[in-house]
Amino acid sequence: MRLRLIFIIGVIVFCQYNSSAQLKPERQWPSYRGFRSCGVLDNANLPDSFNVVTGYNVLWKTTIPGLGIASPVIWDDRLYISSAVSESDKAGFKPGLYGDVRPVNDSSVHEWKVFCYDKNTGRKIWEQTSCRGIPKIKRHPKSTHANTTLAVNEKYVVAFFGSEGLYCYDNDGKLQWKKDFGLLKSVFFTMESAEWEFASSPIIFDNAVIIQCDILDNSFLAAYDLKTGKELWKTKRDEYPGWCTPNIYEDKGKVCIAVNGFKQRGGYDFVTGKELWTMSGGGDIQIPTPVIGKNLIYFNSAHGKSSPIMAISTGARGDITLREGETTNSYVRWSQPRGGSYMHTMLLYHNKLYNVNWNGTINCLDPESGKEIYTAKLGNSKSFIASPVASDGKIFIPDEEGTVYIISDAPKLEIISVIPMNSICMTAPAITDGRIYFRTQDNLYAIAKK
């Protein structure tokens, strides 16, 4: 009896330990591309293949109403996603490669929604309509009115719909606070009529919400108290409109915020919002999120004359802009003037830096030196938009047509599987223990070994 009691107590302690282990932020997928946008969750035991037609390794599938390119986010057993719903929500949506920047003329009434699902079953737990009305800004034909990925922690869910506002819910869907920033002009800086819609996602760190608003007029970086919405600080930026999401890094115990940019790429003090370092140059429509590793911050961008990839020291201070002809300086470990991606956030995985381009070309680099490990091309697709994610030596890269390429983390391109989902896919997948989730134009798929 005594041994049985000891066994039962041991089981309870073990279960409690494992339950608390699930709360570790690095095992969650709390914002765009997961924990600190790294795009990585190892020890997840994901399948090498699946089939959405036969249902092989498809745990569940659910339809997401409306139109959105926000990625799923996950905390414990709950998955959250956003969408913009209207009677004509797919009007003018045009995938593929083309140069037409004219926005979609759609003045229908939209509802901006946040959905919460059980990640294990696909059962909808709750949905909330953040706002309703005619969009204040138009969208690019490859864009939607729900571009920004949500940010979550154990208590709160934050949705940022650009000109339609910033919203904070508790994890049961009750609105805690909201903020209206007015019209946030996310447009092409050389053609104000080319409206894109907003796409920089919020992040949560240490009970603060961080947002980066690089827009046509009055760009800024700001922090708000997660519980109350009170402004903690707001720092002006001299920057062109862009879509990049900020990221968190540390420097000798100081928490900092990294932001991509063209005129004002840089680092900011998390507590005060004070600029720590800055540099100019690069693609003049900044989209990819910086990624962090081994005391370096990796940036890429591509639009206009330049498409750099660079590695910046986390200890950078002051103006570190490279002079003409330079590729390194005191704080720039290395840089390449050409080769950066327009859309894709890079993947730092197992001491390799992966840079995916629109046409499916992969540049695999040594993250310490920037030297090429290999360059290869995926498939025959003309367009890749979704950024890659990785788990257990496998890298998942969807193309825009919905084909998922699973490649090995090897010193040369090794394709494990090529899987058609038969629907447009423009969002980065989300990973949790035993599952990977893909959002297509209409559906959300949970993939797991059966």
Secondary structure as GFF3:
##gff-version 3
##sequence-region A 1 450
A	DSSP	alpha_helix	2	21	.	.	.	ID=ss1
A	DSSP	three_ten_helix	25	27	.	.	.	ID=ss2
A	DSSP	three_ten_helix	35	37	.	.	.	ID=ss3
A	DSSP	beta_strand	58	63	.	.	.	ID=ss4
A	DSSP	beta_strand	73	75	.	.	.	ID=ss5
A	DSSP	beta_strand	78	86	.	.	.	ID=ss6
A	DSSP	beta_strand	110	118	.	.	.	ID=ss7
A	DSSP	beta_strand	124	133	.	.	.	ID=ss8
A	DSSP	beta_strand	151	152	.	.	.	ID=ss9
A	DSSP	beta_strand	156	160	.	.	.	ID=ss10
A	DSSP	three_ten_helix	162	164	.	.	.	ID=ss11
A	DSSP	beta_strand	166	170	.	.	.	ID=ss12
A	DSSP	beta_strand	175	179	.	.	.	ID=ss13
A	DSSP	beta_strand	187	188	.	.	.	ID=ss14
A	DSSP	beta_strand	191	195	.	.	.	ID=ss15
A	DSSP	beta_strand	203	205	.	.	.	ID=ss16
A	DSSP	beta_strand	208	213	.	.	.	ID=ss17
A	DSSP	beta_strand	219	225	.	.	.	ID=ss18
A	DSSP	beta_strand	231	237	.	.	.	ID=ss19
A	DSSP	beta_strand	247	251	.	.	.	ID=ss20
A	DSSP	beta_strand	254	259	.	.	.	ID=ss21
A	DSSP	beta_strand	265	269	.	.	.	ID=ss22
A	DSSP	beta_strand	275	279	.	.	.	ID=ss23
A	DSSP	beta_strand	291	293	.	.	.	ID=ss24
A	DSSP	beta_strand	296	300	.	.	.	ID=ss25
A	DSSP	beta_strand	309	313	.	.	.	ID=ss26
A	DSSP	beta_strand	318	319	.	.	.	ID=ss27
A	DSSP	beta_strand	332	336	.	.	.	ID=ss28
A	DSSP	beta_strand	347	349	.	.	.	ID=ss29
A	DSSP	beta_strand	352	356	.	.	.	ID=ss30
A	DSSP	beta_strand	361	365	.	.	.	ID=ss31
A	DSSP	beta_strand	372	377	.	.	.	ID=ss32
A	DSSP	beta_strand	389	391	.	.	.	ID=ss33
A	DSSP	beta_strand	394	398	.	.	.	ID=ss34
A	DSSP	beta_strand	403	408	.	.	.	ID=ss35
A	DSSP	beta_strand	415	420	.	.	.	ID=ss36
A	DSSP	beta_strand	430	432	.	.	.	ID=ss37
A	DSSP	beta_strand	435	439	.	.	.	ID=ss38
A	DSSP	beta_strand	443	447	.	.	.	ID=ss39
###
